[in-house]
Amino acid sequence: MQKTTQPLRRLHTVILLVAVVAAACSSTSNEVSGETAPNTTDAAPTTSTTEIEQAPTPEPGSALSCDEAAALFTTKGSVNANLADPISEATCDGDQLVVTSNGIPDYTYIRTSPGDPNPQDYTFEFPGSPTFASETTDVPALGALGVALNGVPIYGSTEGTGGDVLSLEGALSECGSHNGPTGFHLHLLGTSTTTDCIFTAEEVASAPQLFGYAFDGFPIYTGNAQYTSSWELTDETLFATDTWSAHSYVAGSGDLDECNGLTDADGNYAYYTTDSFPYTLGCFRGEVELGGGGNGGGPPAGEDGGDAAGPPDLTDAADQLGISVEELEAALGQPPFDFDAIAEQLGVSAADVEAAIPAPPGR
């Protein structure tokens, strides 16, 4: 069985993960850390070919069996005529919930960088009964920290630059997601007034919705309308280069703990998405071990065991092309790269781009 290998600041092991229930949406864009989530247009053509009945989302505090949780991993069906049909399925293997997906969104894909999402071959595992760790674990600076119920990986607040994902203007769609060198993924929970997203603004406002699971097995709920983060932006000069150093956890300043979660009246712990940093998780509260060094992570390893965790280092490529890493990061799409489109966007030759771009990891 294919396992997920992720770089991390502290620990090493099998990636624990999961996915999120998707629902069509029409609403307002997110405001994060005083920054407004990009309001993008040019949505890809859509069509509705398959409608799959969705299980009702459980309320926070609900104790789900492994089989009950597995049944929530599904998609709304295909809505993007130019993309593969989305796949999200889960089964239980002992005390582990095993999720398989191809990472294709079941909501309208909005192109914010060259290239369209290609289907991936993901297999994620996480414990059906998570266990609190004696100390918290850093979330990946690059790569996935969990998976949505629709099979799309959930990344953290950081981009390849080390800065906040919202420091790259136009990088995200209104839904809080985009395509990149490692595949399509979410960075935050966004809603939209112009297209469908995972949830509508009305759904998010009405009550927390089950969004997905973190690698430690604890659930991630929407909380944008109910809870505030306890992280504060204390050094704006680092926002675009080192977002974790730019923010500080101030206990009691918001509703949530340093991991962006809380324990409810029934004793059940969950993470909640917020409008402000860290948007999803601030750290892992449960026992989790991720492979690699540093505070990194990413999608699963390839069939050959190669590490597909995180995007390639673009520093040398950017220098070679005479542009910034931020410009190159924004121009890249999902491999195989469209060098002509990238070159046109950057104002350089396609041959120079092809010569400069490193091979994607794990390929």
C-alpha positions in Angstrom: 0.0 0.0 0.0 1.3 3.4 -0.9 2.1 5.6 2.1 2.5 9.3 2.5 6.0 10.7 3.2 6.2 14.3 4.5 9.0 16.5 5.7 8.4 17.9 9.2 10.1 20.0 11.9 10.1 17.4 14.6 9.0 13.8 13.9 9.1 10.9 11.3 6.7 8.2 10.2 3.6 7.2 8.3 1.3 10.1 7.2 -2.0 10.1 8.9 -4.7 11.9 6.9 -8.2 12.2 5.7 -10.7 14.2 3.5 -13.7 16.6 3.5 -17.3 16.6 2.6 -17.9 19.0 -0.3 -21.0 21.0 -1.0 -21.8 23.7 -3.6 -21.5 27.2 -2.6 -22.2 30.9 -3.3 -21.0 33.5 -0.9 -18.4 36.0 0.2 -14.6 35.9 0.1 -12.5 35.2 3.2 -10.6 37.9 5.2 -7.4 36.6 6.7 -4.9 38.3 9.0 -6.2 41.7 7.9 -5.6 40.5 4.3 -8.6 39.7 2.0 -8.5 36.4 0.2 -8.1 36.9 -3.6 -11.2 37.3 -5.6 -10.4 35.4 -8.8 -12.4 34.8 -12.0 -12.0 32.9 -15.2 -13.5 29.7 -13.9 -13.0 26.6 -16.1 -16.1 25.4 -18.0 -18.3 23.3 -15.7 -20.8 20.5 -16.2 -22.7 18.3 -13.8 -22.4 14.7 -14.9 -22.8 12.8 -11.7 -24.6 13.5 -8.5 -23.8 11.4 -5.4 -26.0 11.5 -2.3 -24.1 13.0 0.6 -24.2 11.7 4.1 -25.3 14.4 6.6 -22.3 16.1 8.2 -22.0 15.1 11.9 -22.2 17.9 14.5 -19.0 18.7 16.5 -18.7 16.4 19.5 -20.2 13.5 17.6 -18.3 10.3 18.3 -18.0 8.4 15.0 -17.0 4.8 14.5 -14.4 4.1 11.8 -17.1 2.9 9.4 -19.2 5.9 10.0 -16.3 8.2 9.3 -15.3 6.2 6.2 -18.8 6.7 4.8 -18.3 10.5 4.8 -15.5 10.3 2.2 -17.2 10.9 -1.1 -17.6 13.7 -3.7 -20.5 15.5 -5.3 -19.4 14.1 -8.7 -17.8 15.8 -11.7 -18.4 19.5 -12.2 -15.4 20.3 -14.4 -15.7 19.2 -18.0 -12.0 19.5 -18.6 -10.9 17.5 -15.5 -11.0 13.9 -14.5 -13.9 12.8 -12.4 -13.1 13.3 -8.7 -12.6 10.2 -6.5 -12.7 10.0 -2.7 -13.3 6.8 -0.9 -12.4 5.3 2.5 -12.3 2.0 4.3 -11.3 0.8 7.7 -8.2 -1.4 8.2 -8.1 -2.4 11.9 -8.0 0.9 13.8 -6.8 2.8 10.8 -9.0 4.7 8.3 -7.6 4.4 4.8 -8.5 7.1 2.3 -7.9 6.9 -1.4 -8.4 9.8 -3.8 -7.2 11.4 -7.0 -7.2 15.0 -5.6 -9.5 16.4 -8.2 -11.9 19.0 -6.9 -15.7 18.3 -7.0 -16.3 22.1 -7.1 -15.6 24.5 -9.9 -11.8 24.7 -10.6 -10.6 28.3 -11.0 -7.3 28.6 -12.7 -4.9 30.9 -10.8 -1.7 29.5 -12.4 -0.9 27.8 -15.7 -2.0 24.3 -16.1 -5.0 22.2 -14.8 -5.0 19.6 -12.0 -4.0 16.1 -13.0 -5.4 13.1 -11.2 -3.1 11.8 -8.4 -2.9 8.4 -6.8 -3.3 9.2 -3.1 -3.6 6.8 -0.2 -3.8 8.4 3.2 -4.1 6.7 6.6 -5.0 8.1 10.0 -6.1 6.6 13.3 -9.8 6.1 13.8 -9.3 6.9 17.5 -6.7 9.7 17.8 -4.5 10.0 20.9 -3.4 13.2 22.5 0.4 13.6 22.4 2.5 14.7 25.4 3.6 17.7 23.4 2.4 19.4 20.2 4.0 18.8 16.8 4.6 21.4 14.1 2.5 21.3 11.0 4.3 21.0 7.7 5.6 24.3 6.3 5.2 22.8 2.8 2.7 20.1 1.9 -0.4 18.5 3.4 -1.4 18.5 7.0 -4.7 16.7 6.4 -7.2 15.8 3.8 -10.8 17.0 3.0 -13.7 14.7 2.8 -13.7 15.1 -1.0 -10.1 13.8 -1.2 -8.3 17.1 -1.7 -5.2 17.6 0.4 -5.3 20.4 3.0 -2.1 22.4 3.2 -1.1 24.9 5.9 -0.6 28.7 5.8 2.8 28.7 4.3 3.8 28.9 0.6 7.1 27.9 -1.0 8.5 31.3 -0.2 8.2 30.6 3.5 5.8 33.5 3.6 2.0 33.5 4.1 0.0 32.0 1.3 -2.0 35.3 1.2 1.2 37.3 0.6 1.0 36.0 -3.0 -1.7 38.1 -4.6 -4.0 36.1 -6.7 -2.5 32.7 -5.8 -5.7 31.3 -4.4 -9.2 31.1 -5.7 -12.1 32.3 -3.7 -12.5 28.8 -2.4 -9.1 28.9 -0.8 -7.4 26.4 -3.2 -5.1 26.3 -6.1 -3.1 24.0 -8.4 0.7 23.7 -7.9 3.7 21.6 -8.6 2.6 19.0 -6.2 -1.1 18.9 -7.3 -4.3 20.6 -6.4 -4.8 21.5 -2.8 -6.6 23.7 -0.2 -4.9 26.3 2.1 -8.0 27.7 3.8 -11.7 27.5 3.9 -13.1 30.1 1.5 -16.6 30.9 0.1 -17.6 32.7 -3.0 -20.2 35.0 -4.5 -19.4 33.9 -8.1 -19.0 30.1 -8.0 -19.5 27.0 -6.0 -17.0 26.0 -3.3 -17.0 23.2 -0.7 -19.5 25.1 1.5 -21.8 28.1 1.0 -21.4 31.1 3.3 -24.8 30.2 4.7 -23.7 26.7 5.6 -20.5 28.0 7.3 -22.5 30.7 9.2 -25.2 28.3 10.4 -23.0 25.9 12.3 -19.5 24.2 12.0 -19.4 21.7 9.1 -17.1 18.7 9.0 -14.3 19.8 6.6 -11.9 16.9 6.9 -9.3 15.2 9.1 -5.8 16.1 10.2 -3.0 13.5 10.0 -3.3 12.9 13.7 -6.8 11.7 13.3 -8.6 14.6 14.9 -11.4 16.2 12.8 -11.3 19.6 11.2 -14.5 21.6 11.2 -15.3 25.0 9.7 -15.3 27.6 12.4 -14.9 30.9 10.5 -18.3 32.2 11.7 -18.1 30.8 15.2 -14.5 31.0 16.5 -11.4 33.3 16.3 -7.8 32.3 16.3 -5.5 33.1 19.2 -2.6 33.9 16.9 -1.8 37.5 16.2 0.3 39.2 13.5 3.1 40.8 15.5 5.7 41.5 12.8 4.2 42.5 9.5 7.7 42.7 7.9 7.9 38.9 8.0 4.4 38.2 6.6 5.7 37.5 3.0 8.9 35.6 4.0 8.4 33.8 7.3 4.7 33.8 8.3 5.3 31.7 11.5 7.8 34.1 12.8 5.5 37.0 11.8 2.7 35.6 14.1 2.6 34.9 17.8 0.3 32.8 19.8 -1.4 34.8 22.5 -3.3 32.6 24.9 -6.8 33.7 25.6 -6.8 36.4 22.9 -9.2 34.2 20.8 -11.4 31.2 21.2 -9.0 28.5 20.2 -5.8 26.9 21.5 -2.4 27.2 19.8 -3.3 24.3 17.4 -6.5 26.1 16.4 -8.7 23.7 18.2 -10.8 23.2 21.4 -12.3 20.5 23.5 -16.1 20.7 23.6 -18.4 20.1 26.6 -18.5 16.4 25.8 -14.8 16.1 25.9 -14.2 15.7 22.2 -11.3 17.7 20.6 -11.5 19.1 17.1 -9.7 21.7 14.9 -11.6 24.7 13.5 -10.9 26.8 10.4 -10.6 30.5 11.0 -10.6 33.7 8.9 -7.2 34.6 10.3 -3.9 32.8 10.6 -3.3 29.9 10.8 -6.5 29.3 8.8 -6.6 25.6 9.6 -4.1 24.0 12.1 -1.5 25.8 14.2 0.0 22.5 15.3 -0.9 18.8 15.9 -2.4 18.0 19.3 -2.5 14.3 18.6 0.3 11.8 18.2 1.6 12.0 14.7 5.0 11.2 13.1 5.9 12.6 9.6 8.8 11.6 7.5 11.7 13.9 6.5 13.4 16.8 8.2 12.5 20.4 8.8 9.0 21.8 9.0 7.9 20.3 5.7 5.3 17.9 4.3 3.4 17.0 1.1 1.4 14.5 -0.8 2.2 10.7 -0.7 5.3 9.1 -2.1 5.2 7.7 -5.6 4.9 4.0 -6.3 8.6 3.7 -6.5 9.0 5.1 -2.9 10.2 8.5 -4.2 9.5 11.5 -2.0 6.8 13.6 -3.5 6.6 15.8 -0.5 6.5 19.5 -1.3 7.5 21.6 -4.3 11.1 21.7 -5.7 13.5 24.4 -4.5 13.0 27.2 -7.0 15.7 29.5 -5.8 18.4 28.6 -8.4 15.8 28.4 -11.2 14.5 31.9 -10.3 18.0 33.3 -10.2 18.8 31.7 -13.6 15.7 33.3 -15.1 16.4 36.7 -13.5 13.1 36.7 -11.6 11.9 36.4 -8.0 11.0 33.0 -6.4 7.5 34.5 -5.8 7.0 35.2 -9.6 8.2 31.7 -10.5 6.0 30.1 -7.8 2.9 31.9 -9.1 3.6 31.0 -12.7 4.1 27.2 -12.2 1.3 24.8 -12.7 0.9 21.1 -12.2 3.5 18.9 -13.8 3.9 18.2 -16.7 4.7 22.0 -16.9 3.3 24.1 -19.7 6.6 25.8 -20.6 5.1 28.0 -23.3 2.4 29.4 -20.9 4.9 29.8 -18.1 7.4 31.6 -20.4 4.7 33.9 -21.7 3.6 34.8 -18.2 7.2 35.5 -17.1 8.3 37.2 -20.3 11.2 34.7 -21.0 11.8 32.0 -23.5 10.2 28.5 -23.1 13.7 26.9 -23.6 15.1 28.9 -20.7 12.2 27.9 -18.5 12.6 24.3 -19.4 16.3 24.4 -18.7 15.8 26.1 -15.3 13.0 24.2 -13.8 14.1 21.3 -11.6 12.4 17.9 -12.0 9.4 17.5 -9.6 10.2 15.5 -6.5 9.3 11.8 -6.7 9.0 11.8 -10.5 
